[in-house]
Amino acid sequence: MTDEKRALLKLLSLCLAYPDAETLPEMETTAAELRDPRARVRLSQMMTQMKAQSLLKLQEHYTAVFDMNPSNSLNLTYHLMGDREDRGRALAELLEVYRQAGFEPAVNELPDFLPLMLEFLAAAAPDEPHALIRRCLATVPAIAARLRETGSPYAGPLELVCGIFPAATEEESAGKPTGEIRNSKPEARNKSECSKGQ
């Protein structure tokens, strides 16, 4: 994996995380330095949209898009398994994948949280993502398509994720994971504890 791709993965991880005042300037600077013109334009457009809003508005939009709407959840095993027992086993497997690679998550999120997964892929830089990670990434195109329809600025980063891992995300169109929401609704993010996972 090239350094440019690793930098893009790290930036996408920040873009898809809960907005905070500390990371927004870093995101803008890194986006402007990207060599990939498509990624630079898409993410610079996102930064422009975000700068036009107050931090509170950005946080409200994030919560409405990802936490209050389970079909857009960034906890990706939910799209594969709902709340069935095998989801717990999948989460444990992901955590073990991270630990075997020497990656210790710095945030208090479930291991299937997409920004955390992208941070891991940027740090570990595997030649090929683990099979379970590929299954999780295969749910991203459906989420990106829904956000594109609603005009959310988060559609751009999700589409860039699909472009980085086309072999994984094209599994969705081959009829493997569908992005279908199953079983009960995941818990919404607690606004007072925005670093917590679902």
CYANA upper distance limits for C-alpha pairs under 8 A (distance plus 0.5 A):
  1 MET  CA      5 LYS  CA      7.00
  1 MET  CA      6 ARG  CA      7.40
  1 MET  CA    125 ALA  CA      6.29
  1 MET  CA    126 PRO  CA      7.70
  1 MET  CA    127 ASP  CA      7.01
  2 THR  CA      6 ARG  CA      6.82
  3 ASP  CA      7 ALA  CA      6.61
  4 GLU  CA      8 LEU  CA      6.71
  4 GLU  CA     34 LEU  CA      7.96
  4 GLU  CA     35 ARG  CA      8.01
  5 LYS  CA      9 LEU  CA      6.64
  5 LYS  CA    122 ALA  CA      8.24
  5 LYS  CA    164 ILE  CA      8.32
  6 ARG  CA     10 LYS  CA      6.75
  6 ARG  CA    121 LEU  CA      8.14
  6 ARG  CA    122 ALA  CA      5.03
  6 ARG  CA    123 ALA  CA      7.84
  6 ARG  CA    125 ALA  CA      7.57
  7 ALA  CA     11 LEU  CA      6.67
  7 ALA  CA    122 ALA  CA      7.54
  8 LEU  CA     12 LEU  CA      6.56
  8 LEU  CA     34 LEU  CA      8.02
  9 LEU  CA     13 SER  CA      6.62
  9 LEU  CA    118 LEU  CA      6.16
  9 LEU  CA    119 GLU  CA      7.16
  9 LEU  CA    121 LEU  CA      7.76
  9 LEU  CA    122 ALA  CA      5.99
  9 LEU  CA    161 VAL  CA      8.31
 10 LYS  CA     14 LEU  CA      7.01
 10 LYS  CA    118 LEU  CA      7.08
 10 LYS  CA    119 GLU  CA      5.95
 10 LYS  CA    122 ALA  CA      6.32
 11 LEU  CA     15 CYS  CA      6.67
 11 LEU  CA     27 MET  CA      6.89
 11 LEU  CA     30 THR  CA      7.54
 11 LEU  CA     31 ALA  CA      7.93
 12 LEU  CA     16 LEU  CA      6.62
 12 LEU  CA    115 PRO  CA      7.71
 12 LEU  CA    118 LEU  CA      7.77
 12 LEU  CA    157 PRO  CA      6.52
 12 LEU  CA    161 VAL  CA      8.11
 13 SER  CA     17 ALA  CA      6.77
 13 SER  CA    114 LEU  CA      7.91
 13 SER  CA    115 PRO  CA      4.60
 13 SER  CA    116 LEU  CA      7.21
 13 SER  CA    117 MET  CA      8.48
 13 SER  CA    118 LEU  CA      5.97
 13 SER  CA    119 GLU  CA      6.31
 14 LEU  CA     23 THR  CA      7.64
 14 LEU  CA     27 MET  CA      7.46
 14 LEU  CA    115 PRO  CA      7.30
 15 CYS  CA     19 PRO  CA      8.29
 15 CYS  CA     27 MET  CA      7.57
 15 CYS  CA    154 TYR  CA      8.38
 15 CYS  CA    157 PRO  CA      7.49
 16 LEU  CA    114 LEU  CA      8.22
 16 LEU  CA    115 PRO  CA      6.30
 16 LEU  CA    154 TYR  CA      7.57
 16 LEU  CA    157 PRO  CA      7.74
 17 ALA  CA    115 PRO  CA      6.36
 18 TYR  CA     59 GLN  CA      7.23
 18 TYR  CA     62 TYR  CA      7.15
 18 TYR  CA    194 CYS  CA      7.66
 18 TYR  CA    195 SER  CA      8.17
 19 PRO  CA     23 THR  CA      7.91
 19 PRO  CA     24 LEU  CA      7.77
 19 PRO  CA     55 LEU  CA      7.74
 19 PRO  CA     58 LEU  CA      7.10
 19 PRO  CA     59 GLN  CA      6.35
 19 PRO  CA     62 TYR  CA      8.12
 20 ASP  CA     24 LEU  CA      7.12
 20 ASP  CA     55 LEU  CA      7.53
 20 ASP  CA     59 GLN  CA      8.43
 21 ALA  CA     25 PRO  CA      8.23
 21 ALA  CA     55 LEU  CA      7.52
 22 GLU  CA     26 GLU  CA      8.04
 23 THR  CA     27 MET  CA      6.60
 24 LEU  CA     28 GLU  CA      6.82
 25 PRO  CA     29 THR  CA      6.78
 26 GLU  CA     30 THR  CA      6.60
 27 MET  CA     31 ALA  CA      6.50
 27 MET  CA     47 MET  CA      8.19
 28 GLU  CA     32 ALA  CA      6.83
 28 GLU  CA     44 SER  CA      7.45
 28 GLU  CA     47 MET  CA      6.54
 29 THR  CA     33 GLU  CA      7.04
 30 THR  CA     34 LEU  CA      7.06
 31 ALA  CA     39 ALA  CA      8.33
 31 ALA  CA     40 ARG  CA      6.04
 31 ALA  CA     43 LEU  CA      6.48
 31 ALA  CA     44 SER  CA      6.49
 32 ALA  CA     40 ARG  CA      6.62
 32 ALA  CA     44 SER  CA      7.12
 33 GLU  CA     40 ARG  CA      8.00
 34 LEU  CA     39 ALA  CA      7.65
 34 LEU  CA     40 ARG  CA      5.94
 35 ARG  CA     40 ARG  CA      7.56
 36 ASP  CA     40 ARG  CA      6.51
 37 PRO  CA     41 VAL  CA      6.51
 38 ARG  CA     42 ARG  CA      6.63
 39 ALA  CA     43 LEU  CA      6.46
 39 ALA  CA    160 LEU  CA      7.41
 40 ARG  CA     44 SER  CA      6.33
 41 VAL  CA     45 GLN  CA      6.57
 42 ARG  CA     46 MET  CA      6.91
 42 ARG  CA    156 GLY  CA      6.59
 42 ARG  CA    157 PRO  CA      8.16
 43 LEU  CA     47 MET  CA      6.67
 43 LEU  CA    156 GLY  CA      7.52
 43 LEU  CA    157 PRO  CA      7.48
 44 SER  CA     48 THR  CA      6.73
 45 GLN  CA     49 GLN  CA      6.84
 46 MET  CA     50 MET  CA      6.66
 46 MET  CA    153 PRO  CA      6.20
 46 MET  CA    154 TYR  CA      8.17
 46 MET  CA    156 GLY  CA      7.91
 47 MET  CA     51 LYS  CA      6.53
 48 THR  CA     52 ALA  CA      6.97
 49 GLN  CA     53 GLN  CA      7.59
 49 GLN  CA    153 PRO  CA      7.77
 50 MET  CA     54 SER  CA      8.44
 50 MET  CA     58 LEU  CA      7.39
 53 GLN  CA     57 LYS  CA      6.55
 53 GLN  CA     58 LEU  CA      6.87
 54 SER  CA     58 LEU  CA      6.85
 55 LEU  CA     59 GLN  CA      6.68
 56 LEU  CA     60 GLU  CA      6.63
 57 LYS  CA     61 HIS  CA      6.61
 58 LEU  CA     62 TYR  CA      6.65
 59 GLN  CA     63 THR  CA      6.68
 60 GLU  CA     64 ALA  CA      6.64
 61 HIS  CA     65 VAL  CA      6.52
 62 TYR  CA     66 PHE  CA      6.46
 62 TYR  CA     67 ASP  CA      7.91
 63 THR  CA     67 ASP  CA      5.35
 63 THR  CA     68 MET  CA      6.69
 63 THR  CA    188 ALA  CA      8.38
 63 THR  CA    189 ARG  CA      7.44
 64 ALA  CA     68 MET  CA      5.53
 64 ALA  CA     69 ASN  CA      7.17
 65 VAL  CA     69 ASN  CA      6.46
 65 VAL  CA     72 ASN  CA      7.17
 66 PHE  CA     70 PRO  CA      7.45
 66 PHE  CA     72 ASN  CA      5.69
 66 PHE  CA     73 SER  CA      5.47
 66 PHE  CA     74 LEU  CA      7.09
 67 ASP  CA     72 ASN  CA      8.25
 67 ASP  CA     73 SER  CA      6.79
 67 ASP  CA    187 GLU  CA      8.02
 67 ASP  CA    188 ALA  CA      5.18
 67 ASP  CA    189 ARG  CA      6.01
 68 MET  CA    188 ALA  CA      6.04
 68 MET  CA    189 ARG  CA      8.35
 69 ASN  CA     73 SER  CA      7.23
 70 PRO  CA    181 ILE  CA      7.61
 70 PRO  CA    185 LYS  CA      6.61
 70 PRO  CA    186 PRO  CA      6.81
 71 SER  CA     79 HIS  CA      8.11
 71 SER  CA    143 ILE  CA      7.72
 71 SER  CA    179 GLY  CA      8.07
 71 SER  CA    180 GLU  CA      7.83
 71 SER  CA    181 ILE  CA      6.38
 72 ASN  CA    143 ILE  CA      5.97
 72 ASN  CA    146 ARG  CA      8.33
 73 SER  CA     78 TYR  CA      8.10
 73 SER  CA     79 HIS  CA      8.38
 74 LEU  CA    112 ASP  CA      8.23
 74 LEU  CA    113 PHE  CA      5.92
 74 LEU  CA    114 LEU  CA      5.88
 74 LEU  CA    115 PRO  CA      8.40
 75 ASN  CA     79 HIS  CA      8.34
 75 ASN  CA    110 LEU  CA      7.79
 75 ASN  CA    112 ASP  CA      5.60
 75 ASN  CA    113 PHE  CA      4.83
 75 ASN  CA    114 LEU  CA      6.84
 75 ASN  CA    198 GLN  CA      7.73
 76 LEU  CA     80 LEU  CA      7.61
 76 LEU  CA    112 ASP  CA      6.01
 76 LEU  CA    113 PHE  CA      6.89
 76 LEU  CA    114 LEU  CA      7.23
 76 LEU  CA    136 CYS  CA      5.86
 76 LEU  CA    137 LEU  CA      8.06
 76 LEU  CA    139 THR  CA      7.35
 77 THR  CA     81 MET  CA      6.46
 77 THR  CA     82 GLY  CA      7.77
 77 THR  CA     87 ARG  CA      6.96
 77 THR  CA     90 ALA  CA      7.86
 77 THR  CA     91 LEU  CA      8.15
 77 THR  CA    112 ASP  CA      6.62
 77 THR  CA    136 CYS  CA      6.56
 78 TYR  CA     82 GLY  CA      4.93
 78 TYR  CA     83 ASP  CA      7.16
 78 TYR  CA     87 ARG  CA      7.77
 78 TYR  CA    181 ILE  CA      7.68
 78 TYR  CA    182 ARG  CA      8.07
 78 TYR  CA    186 PRO  CA      8.42
 79 HIS  CA    139 THR  CA      7.31
 79 HIS  CA    177 PRO  CA      8.36
 79 HIS  CA    178 THR  CA      8.19
 79 HIS  CA    179 GLY  CA      5.50
 79 HIS  CA    180 GLU  CA      6.22
 79 HIS  CA    181 ILE  CA      5.73
 79 HIS  CA    182 ARG  CA      7.35
 80 LEU  CA    136 CYS  CA      7.98
 80 LEU  CA    139 THR  CA      8.27
 80 LEU  CA    177 PRO  CA      6.72
 80 LEU  CA    178 THR  CA      8.12
 80 LEU  CA    179 GLY  CA      7.22
 80 LEU  CA    180 GLU  CA      7.81
 80 LEU  CA    181 ILE  CA      8.18
 80 LEU  CA    182 ARG  CA      8.29
 81 MET  CA     86 ASP  CA      7.54
 81 MET  CA     87 ARG  CA      6.19
 81 MET  CA    182 ARG  CA      7.15
 82 GLY  CA     87 ARG  CA      7.67
 82 GLY  CA    181 ILE  CA      6.94
 82 GLY  CA    182 ARG  CA      5.03
 82 GLY  CA    183 ASN  CA      5.73
 82 GLY  CA    184 SER  CA      7.42
 83 ASP  CA     87 ARG  CA      6.87
 83 ASP  CA    182 ARG  CA      8.00
 83 ASP  CA    183 ASN  CA      6.61
 83 ASP  CA    184 SER  CA      7.12
 83 ASP  CA    186 PRO  CA      8.42
 84 ARG  CA     88 GLY  CA      8.21
 84 ARG  CA    183 ASN  CA      8.14
 85 GLU  CA     89 ARG  CA      7.62
 86 ASP  CA     90 ALA  CA      6.75
 87 ARG  CA     91 LEU  CA      6.70
 88 GLY  CA     92 ALA  CA      6.79
 89 ARG  CA     93 GLU  CA      6.66
 90 ALA  CA     94 LEU  CA      6.73
 90 ALA  CA    132 LEU  CA      8.21
 91 LEU  CA     95 LEU  CA      6.76
 91 LEU  CA    110 LEU  CA      7.84
 91 LEU  CA    111 PRO  CA      6.63
 91 LEU  CA    112 ASP  CA      7.04
 92 ALA  CA     96 GLU  CA      6.76
 93 GLU  CA     97 VAL  CA      6.76
 94 LEU  CA     98 TYR  CA      6.84
 94 LEU  CA    111 PRO  CA      6.59
 94 LEU  CA    112 ASP  CA      7.59
 94 LEU  CA    132 LEU  CA      7.85
 94 LEU  CA    133 ILE  CA      8.12
 95 LEU  CA     99 ARG  CA      6.73
 95 LEU  CA    111 PRO  CA      6.36
 96 GLU  CA    100 GLN  CA      6.52
 97 VAL  CA    101 ALA  CA      6.91
 97 VAL  CA    130 HIS  CA      8.34
 98 TYR  CA    102 GLY  CA      6.97
 98 TYR  CA    103 PHE  CA      5.56
 98 TYR  CA    104 GLU  CA      7.34
 98 TYR  CA    120 PHE  CA      7.60
 99 ARG  CA    103 PHE  CA      5.83
 99 ARG  CA    104 GLU  CA      6.86
101 ALA  CA    124 ALA  CA      7.06
103 PHE  CA    120 PHE  CA      7.23
103 PHE  CA    123 ALA  CA      8.09
103 PHE  CA    124 ALA  CA      7.86
105 PRO  CA    116 LEU  CA      7.74
105 PRO  CA    120 PHE  CA      8.49
107 VAL  CA    116 LEU  CA      8.42
107 VAL  CA    195 SER  CA      7.46
108 ASN  CA    195 SER  CA      6.58
108 ASN  CA    196 LYS  CA      6.07
108 ASN  CA    197 GLY  CA      7.17
109 GLU  CA    113 PHE  CA      7.01
109 GLU  CA    116 LEU  CA      8.03
109 GLU  CA    195 SER  CA      7.35
109 GLU  CA    196 LYS  CA      6.04
109 GLU  CA    197 GLY  CA      4.75
109 GLU  CA    198 GLN  CA      8.15
110 LEU  CA    197 GLY  CA      5.89
110 LEU  CA    198 GLN  CA      7.64
111 PRO  CA    116 LEU  CA      7.18
111 PRO  CA    117 MET  CA      7.37
112 ASP  CA    116 LEU  CA      7.81
112 ASP  CA    117 MET  CA      6.94
112 ASP  CA    136 CYS  CA      8.10
113 PHE  CA    117 MET  CA      6.70
113 PHE  CA    197 GLY  CA      8.03
114 LEU  CA    118 LEU  CA      6.61
115 PRO  CA    119 GLU  CA      6.68
116 LEU  CA    120 PHE  CA      6.75
117 MET  CA    121 LEU  CA      6.78
117 MET  CA    133 ILE  CA      8.39
118 LEU  CA    122 ALA  CA      6.63
119 GLU  CA    123 ALA  CA      6.71
120 PHE  CA    124 ALA  CA      6.33
120 PHE  CA    125 ALA  CA      8.31
121 LEU  CA    125 ALA  CA      5.69
121 LEU  CA    126 PRO  CA      7.22
121 LEU  CA    129 PRO  CA      8.13
129 PRO  CA    133 ILE  CA      6.52
129 PRO  CA    134 ARG  CA      6.58
130 HIS  CA    134 ARG  CA      6.77
131 ALA  CA    135 ARG  CA      6.83
132 LEU  CA    136 CYS  CA      6.77
133 ILE  CA    137 LEU  CA      6.61
134 ARG  CA    138 ALA  CA      6.66
134 ARG  CA    168 ALA  CA      5.52
134 ARG  CA    169 THR  CA      7.94
135 ARG  CA    139 THR  CA      7.70
135 ARG  CA    168 ALA  CA      7.52
135 ARG  CA    171 GLU  CA      8.40
135 ARG  CA    177 PRO  CA      7.32
136 CYS  CA    140 VAL  CA      8.03
137 LEU  CA    162 CYS  CA      8.33
137 LEU  CA    165 PHE  CA      8.41
137 LEU  CA    168 ALA  CA      6.63
137 LEU  CA    169 THR  CA      6.16
138 ALA  CA    168 ALA  CA      6.04
138 ALA  CA    169 THR  CA      4.59
138 ALA  CA    170 GLU  CA      7.15
138 ALA  CA    171 GLU  CA      6.16
138 ALA  CA    172 GLU  CA      5.46
138 ALA  CA    176 LYS  CA      8.42
138 ALA  CA    177 PRO  CA      6.70
138 ALA  CA    178 THR  CA      8.40
139 THR  CA    143 ILE  CA      7.45
139 THR  CA    169 THR  CA      7.55
139 THR  CA    172 GLU  CA      6.83
139 THR  CA    177 PRO  CA      6.62
139 THR  CA    178 THR  CA      6.86
139 THR  CA    179 GLY  CA      5.35
140 VAL  CA    144 ALA  CA      6.64
140 VAL  CA    158 LEU  CA      7.22
140 VAL  CA    161 VAL  CA      8.36
140 VAL  CA    162 CYS  CA      7.48
140 VAL  CA    169 THR  CA      7.27
140 VAL  CA    179 GLY  CA      8.09
141 PRO  CA    145 ALA  CA      6.57
141 PRO  CA    158 LEU  CA      7.93
141 PRO  CA    159 GLU  CA      7.49
141 PRO  CA    162 CYS  CA      7.04
141 PRO  CA    169 THR  CA      7.00
141 PRO  CA    172 GLU  CA      7.70
142 ALA  CA    146 ARG  CA      6.87
142 ALA  CA    172 GLU  CA      8.41
142 ALA  CA    178 THR  CA      7.93
142 ALA  CA    179 GLY  CA      6.38
143 ILE  CA    147 LEU  CA      6.84
143 ILE  CA    158 LEU  CA      8.26
143 ILE  CA    179 GLY  CA      7.81
144 ALA  CA    148 ARG  CA      6.53
144 ALA  CA    154 TYR  CA      8.29
144 ALA  CA    155 ALA  CA      5.46
144 ALA  CA    156 GLY  CA      8.20
144 ALA  CA    158 LEU  CA      5.94
144 ALA  CA    159 GLU  CA      6.50
145 ALA  CA    149 GLU  CA      6.86
145 ALA  CA    155 ALA  CA      7.77
146 ARG  CA    150 THR  CA      7.12
147 LEU  CA    151 GLY  CA      6.60
147 LEU  CA    152 SER  CA      5.81
147 LEU  CA    153 PRO  CA      8.37
147 LEU  CA    154 TYR  CA      7.36
147 LEU  CA    155 ALA  CA      5.63
148 ARG  CA    152 SER  CA      6.74
148 ARG  CA    155 ALA  CA      5.71
148 ARG  CA    156 GLY  CA      8.43
151 GLY  CA    155 ALA  CA      8.05
154 TYR  CA    158 LEU  CA      7.03
155 ALA  CA    159 GLU  CA      6.64
156 GLY  CA    160 LEU  CA      6.86
157 PRO  CA    161 VAL  CA      6.84
158 LEU  CA    162 CYS  CA      7.03
159 GLU  CA    163 GLY  CA      6.91
160 LEU  CA    164 ILE  CA      6.84
161 VAL  CA    165 PHE  CA      6.95
162 CYS  CA    166 PRO  CA      6.06
162 CYS  CA    169 THR  CA      6.13
165 PHE  CA    169 THR  CA      6.67
166 PRO  CA    170 GLU  CA      6.15
167 ALA  CA    171 GLU  CA      7.31
168 ALA  CA    172 GLU  CA      8.41
169 THR  CA    173 SER  CA      8.33
170 GLU  CA    174 ALA  CA      7.09
171 GLU  CA    175 GLY  CA      7.20
171 GLU  CA    176 LYS  CA      6.31
171 GLU  CA    177 PRO  CA      7.72
172 GLU  CA    176 LYS  CA      5.93
172 GLU  CA    177 PRO  CA      5.90
172 GLU  CA    178 THR  CA      6.31
172 GLU  CA    179 GLY  CA      8.40
173 SER  CA    178 THR  CA      8.43
186 PRO  CA    198 GLN  CA      6.86
187 GLU  CA    198 GLN  CA      5.92
188 ALA  CA    198 GLN  CA      7.05
189 ARG  CA    193 GLU  CA      7.93
189 ARG  CA    194 CYS  CA      6.65
189 ARG  CA    196 LYS  CA      7.37
189 ARG  CA    197 GLY  CA      7.47
189 ARG  CA    198 GLN  CA      6.91
190 ASN  CA    194 CYS  CA      6.28
190 ASN  CA    196 LYS  CA      7.86
